[in-house]
């Protein structure tokens, strides 16, 4: 069977769901680390099941012995026993419930952590092809949805089997004829379960899909950017209508699911009532004929619930399991997505780096047969500022994404200090690379926490130094709580220029050997941009910097300019050399860069700064 790509990794094509040994073993594997709690729960179940056999036998003794013989001491002992047995069973039930809950939560913790770490390992391609809300739904809704099955199903299944077996043994020892009559009714309980289980699975799967769609819709429209877009185009009614339609679909499915369970439970209750009725009918006949005592019939009827209850429970277990399979399959679908970017088994740690970056005949495509980069070759030496210039879609950002292995090349190689990046440990590779993107992402936390993300053990002095270099210290001085000021979701309380200065300060705090600047100063005014570039000047010395340039100041400061067009490097040189060539760069300069001169510092002063 051929593998297929699924958002950044290879995934097996989905097959029809069936309860297979492999699937059950895979689910049970999550219980293995918690075998002590599972064993304790099983022991508790066994003791509770044995205790449950005692009260019916006490009833028989009370009716057949204590009352006819007027034995008050036995009567009191039996009554005390009938109270003590369920009391002890209830106390054990509390313990069992604690163990079930603990097992459930621990398994969910492991499963959710495993899923989160696995999704972290997937390539950027995965996140560009899957909605964020869908990922959130699988991590939250799907994992939470299996909690009851994880916590109760395993122990309850064992308990019901134990109760059923011990009760049948006791019933046949009391009267084999009534026991056979009881067993005859059992197949009636099992007949509809397969069909109901399949319907339950389909409804559960549809429920989770609709919940994922709702989560995605809320995530897209209720974040800040989505809210502003919705308001600016006056689409509140349109989005509310979309939400209402999806919400109604979810409501209809959940109503059907609830009714399905209710009808099935009603059918089981009918048979649970029919069983004792037949026992009293035939048992009453045996009492009249003298073949059985009244206490025996009453005890038998009381024990009968311990047959139909477990059978009903086991039937419901199948339905619950079938419903939970939809959730497990959705979770395993992500877990089975193979990480496209893998660390080599013998990956080496690059303890120190000079920062020499070399592209050697690199080709790359986001989809099969569609090339974004084609035979790109260049070298950036330590201390060089290399500007990437070209029309939109030329492959500039893609080029920078390949260095930290957000994607892997499809042909050729990328080397850092003569080491293919695919042979380096991922943590080691990322340690030496700093990235500042055009769209700055900030957490809804304090300014200090956002800065310290680059270096978790950074001191306050280091943070303040990075902010001074990024010309952010004046902004911090005007904030109400200084470095402890909350920046809001995605840094919405800051201006675009302020957010980019935070991003620059953050990468300066990291102090990497290789800098990737993807329009890092695009939202800054010319004066602030010039100040930051002057601050960056001593820091760039001895480091490799690749900057995607749409502004003249970045181009003029570059030691080398790479001109990309349709995934190829078509020109390489300095600003003056490329202008003299009268090629694509000269055209871009006339269209894109030259108009900037009117709003910038004189070219001569910028060149001197560079």
Secondary structure, DSSP 8 states (H G I E B T S, - for coil): ---EE-SSSEE---------HHHHHHHHTTTGGGHHHHHHHHHHHHHHHHHHTHHHHHHHHIIIIITTTT-HHHHHHHHHHHHHHHHHHHHHHHHHHHHHHHHHHHHHHHHHHHHHHHHHHS-HHHHHHS-HHHHHHIIIIIHHHTHHIIIIIHHHHHHHHHHHHHHHHHHHHH-HHHHHHHHHTHHHHHHTHHHHHHHHHHHHHHHHHHHHHHHHHHHHHSSHHHHHHHHHTT-HHHHHHHHHHHHHHHHHHHHHHHHHHHHHHHHHHHHHHHHHHHHHHHHHHHHHHTSS-HHHHHHHHHHHHHHHHHHHHHHHHHHHHHHHHHHHHHHHHHHTS--SS---TT-B---S----EEEEEEEE-SBTTB-SEEEEEEEE-TT-EEEEEESTTSSHHHHHHHHTTSS--SEEEEEETTEEGGGB-HHHHHHTEEEE-SS----SSBHHHHHHTT-TT--HHHHHHHHHHTT-HHHHHTSTTGGG-B--GGGTTS-HHHHHHHHHHHHHHHT-SEEEEESTTTTS-HHHHHHHHHHHHHHHTTSEEEEE--SHHHHHH-SEEEEEETTEEEEEE-HHHHHHHTSHHHHHIIIIIGGGGGGSS-HHHHHHH-
